Amino acid sequence: MPMIQLTLPAGIVAPESRRDLQKTLAATLLHWEGAPDTEFFRAQAWCRIDEVPEGSFLSAGDELPRFRVDVTVPEGALSDRRKAGLVQQVTSDVLAAVGLGEADALRVWVLVHEQAEGTWGAAGNIVRFAELKAVAAQQRG
């Protein structure tokens, strides 16, 4: 049950590209979690894009656009190797979507938030990581 949220300056992603970017980021997250590519898991991977007014998201050193990606996953869902792969691919996804290159990678920050076991709820129930792993194993088949 991962969630990915991108915060970026308003207007930097063309409206017609926004939906594609949301789907790309959600698919990237599922891939690095190791979830099967099934309807159930795609429906659980949420992506939100928040635009902030131009000029309100800058560094102290310049006025170039910045991008913050917050990734929330169940605790234990990502090994160190998977986190590193996720950060690298999400950075590339964002840069490609806004027409920037690898030289601009430091403008993309990816923050991974691991939701402690027993603190994630859905459908009125606590969702346990072991339960998600069992569903994934069944759907792989």
Order of alpha helices (4+ residues) and beta strands (2+ residues): beta-alpha-alpha-beta-beta-alpha-beta-beta-beta-alpha
